[in-house]
Amino acid sequence: MKARRAALRLMGGIGAIIGYGCLLAFLYLISVQTYRWFREGAWTHVGMGDGIRIGLLHCCIKDGATGRLASFVQWWESPATWLGVHKVFEVIPASLALFAVSIVGNSLFIYCRDRLHQR
């Protein structure tokens, strides 16, 4: 039973980090968009595709890199196939995706916490 409790604590911690981290990123993104809207008078659309590309370029892909992630980023910048998937990721707002991941992470955290306190 100790292994089960440890696994529940670990999964709950991971869920809390993901949930609250994505919630903070969501609030930051909405704040930046609102600020730009007040300042410039036009809403700045940030799609999920923009977030994926920026995230991969800042953390995982360096100049001249080869491999699957590098080829994925190259496809992302100029797609030749799977155009519908590319369009969906460009249209869906990044803030909506961050909020959805935040809900999933917090749900995992609450589930694990309830399971720990149930016994």
C-alpha positions as CSV (number, residue, x, y, z in Angstrom):
1,M,0.0,0.0,0.0
2,K,2.9,2.3,0.5
3,A,3.8,2.1,-3.2
4,R,0.3,3.0,-4.1
5,R,0.3,6.1,-1.8
6,A,3.6,7.2,-3.2
7,A,2.3,6.8,-6.7
8,L,-0.8,8.8,-5.9
9,R,1.3,11.5,-4.3
10,L,3.6,11.7,-7.3
11,M,0.7,11.8,-9.8
12,G,-1.1,14.4,-7.7
13,G,2.1,16.5,-7.6
14,I,2.6,16.3,-11.3
15,G,-1.1,17.1,-11.9
16,A,-0.8,20.2,-9.6
17,I,2.3,21.4,-11.4
18,I,0.8,21.0,-14.8
19,G,-2.6,22.4,-13.8
20,Y,-1.4,25.5,-12.0
21,G,1.4,26.1,-14.4
22,C,-0.9,26.1,-17.4
23,L,-3.4,28.3,-15.4
24,L,-0.6,30.8,-14.9
25,A,0.4,30.7,-18.5
26,F,-3.3,31.1,-19.5
27,L,-3.7,34.2,-17.3
28,Y,-0.4,35.6,-18.6
29,L,-1.4,35.1,-22.3
30,I,-4.9,36.6,-21.7
31,S,-3.3,39.6,-19.9
32,V,-0.9,40.2,-22.7
33,Q,-3.6,40.0,-25.3
34,T,-5.9,42.3,-23.3
35,Y,-3.1,44.8,-22.8
36,R,-2.4,44.8,-26.6
37,W,-6.1,45.2,-27.3
38,F,-6.4,48.3,-25.0
39,R,-3.2,49.8,-26.4
40,E,-3.6,49.1,-30.1
41,G,-7.3,48.6,-30.5
42,A,-7.0,45.2,-32.1
43,W,-7.1,41.7,-30.6
44,T,-3.9,39.7,-31.2
45,H,-4.7,36.1,-32.1
46,V,-2.3,33.6,-30.7
47,G,-3.0,30.2,-32.1
48,M,-2.0,26.8,-30.6
49,G,0.4,26.4,-33.6
50,D,2.2,29.6,-32.6
51,G,2.6,28.3,-29.1
52,I,3.9,24.9,-30.2
53,R,6.4,26.4,-32.6
54,I,7.7,29.0,-30.2
55,G,7.9,26.4,-27.4
56,L,9.9,24.0,-29.5
57,L,12.2,26.6,-30.9
58,H,13.0,28.0,-27.4
59,C,13.5,24.7,-25.6
60,C,14.3,21.8,-27.9
61,I,15.4,22.9,-31.4
62,K,18.7,24.6,-32.1
63,D,19.9,26.1,-35.4
64,G,20.9,23.4,-37.9
65,A,19.3,20.6,-35.9
66,T,18.2,17.5,-37.6
67,G,15.8,14.9,-36.3
68,R,12.1,14.4,-35.8
69,L,11.4,17.5,-33.9
70,A,13.4,19.6,-36.3
71,S,11.5,18.1,-39.3
72,F,8.2,18.7,-37.4
73,V,9.1,22.4,-37.0
74,Q,10.0,22.6,-40.7
75,W,6.7,21.1,-41.5
76,W,5.0,23.5,-39.2
77,E,6.4,26.5,-40.9
78,S,5.5,25.3,-44.4
79,P,3.2,22.3,-44.5
80,A,2.9,20.1,-47.6
81,T,0.6,17.4,-46.2
82,W,-1.9,17.2,-43.4
83,L,-3.1,20.7,-44.2
84,G,-6.4,20.3,-42.2
85,V,-4.5,19.4,-39.0
86,H,-2.3,22.5,-39.5
87,K,-5.3,24.7,-40.0
88,V,-7.0,23.4,-36.9
89,F,-4.0,24.1,-34.7
90,E,-3.7,27.6,-36.2
91,V,-7.4,28.4,-35.6
92,I,-7.7,27.1,-32.0
93,P,-6.6,29.8,-29.5
94,A,-3.6,28.9,-27.4
95,S,-5.4,30.3,-24.3
96,L,-8.2,27.8,-24.8
97,A,-5.8,24.9,-25.0
98,L,-3.9,26.1,-21.9
99,F,-7.1,26.4,-20.0
100,A,-8.2,22.9,-21.0
101,V,-4.9,21.4,-20.0
102,S,-5.1,23.3,-16.7
103,I,-8.5,21.7,-16.0
104,V,-7.2,18.2,-16.8
105,G,-4.1,18.7,-14.5
106,N,-6.2,20.0,-11.6
107,S,-8.7,17.2,-12.1
108,L,-5.8,14.7,-11.8
109,F,-4.5,16.5,-8.6
110,I,-8.0,16.5,-7.0
111,Y,-8.6,12.8,-7.9
112,C,-5.3,11.7,-6.4
113,R,-5.8,13.9,-3.3
114,D,-9.3,12.4,-2.7
115,R,-8.0,8.9,-3.2
116,L,-5.3,9.5,-0.6
117,H,-7.7,11.0,2.0
118,Q,-10.3,8.3,1.3
119,R,-8.4,5.6,3.3
